[in-house]
């Protein structure tokens, strides 16, 4: 029974640290850029779009498709950074244990 109590205590500590990690990641912001920084997208740690900056020289109605592609590239860059930061934090939290396939942070 002593081992079960210890295991339950560890699980509770892990749950507390997981909640703290989620709060930390949600409060974080990640920027992605394209075209050498001419398009910059900011995402929250939850992946919500927080801001977009576009260099005025890119705003040409005849080249809207290029700007759309750059926005997608910048968004994907920011999302990759956000996911990498979350994975690093999770790795530190779990002591390097890998999560089973398909299991990720709960947000």
N, C-alpha and C positions, 0 to 999 in steps of 0.2 A: 504494500500500500504506500510505503514511503516513496517509491519511485513514481507512482502514479501522481502523487501530490506534487512532486518536483516537476514532472512533465506538464501538469496543468498550470503550474506557476510560470514555466517557460513559455507555454502557449499564450498565456495572458500578457506576458511581457512583449512577446512578438506582436501580438495584436495591437498593443499600445504603440509600439515603434512603427508599425505599419500605418496606423492612423496619423502619426506625426509626419511620416514620409509623404503621405498623400497630401497633407496640408502644405508641406514644404514645396512639393512639386506643383500644386495648384497655384501657389503664390509666385512661382518662378515664371520668367518670360524668356523666350528663345527667339533669336532673329535669324532669318535666312535671307540670302541675297542672290541676285542674278545680275548679269551684265555688269560685272565689276562693281556692284553696289549701287547701280542706278535704280534698281528695284529692290526694296527691302520690305519683308513681311515679318510681323511680330506675332507670335503665338503664346498662349498661356501654356502652363505645364499640362493642362488637360486637352490641349490641341485647339482651343478656341482662338479664332482670329481676333487679335487685339488692335492691329494697326497695319497700314500699308503706306509706304512712301515711294513716290515715283518721281524720278528726275524729270523736270518739265521738258527737257529736250526729247524725251521719248513719246510725248503726247502728240501724235499725228494721226488724225482720223483715217488716213489711208493705210496706216500700218497697225490697226487695232489688233490684228491677229498676232503680231509679234509681241505686243505688250501683254496680251492674254497669256501667251506661252511663257513670258518672263515672270508673270505673276505666279503661274503654276510652279515654275522652277524654284522661285524664292520660297513659296509655301512648302514645297516638298523638302527643301533644304532646312527650313526651320523645324519641320516635323521630325526629320531625321535626327536633328540635334536634341530635340525634346525627348524622343524615344531613347536615344543613347544615354542621356542624363538619367532618365528613369531606370534604365537597365543597370547603370552603374550604382545608383542608390540602392536598388533592390539587391544587387550582388553584395554590397557592403552590409545590408540589413540581414541577409540570409547566410552570411559567412561564406559566400561563394557557392552555395548549393544551387544547382540549376532547377528551375521550375519545370514541371512536366509539360510536354508539348500542349499548346493551346491554352495554358494557364498564364495569365498576365495580371498586371495591377488592376484592381477592380474599379477602374473608371475609364 
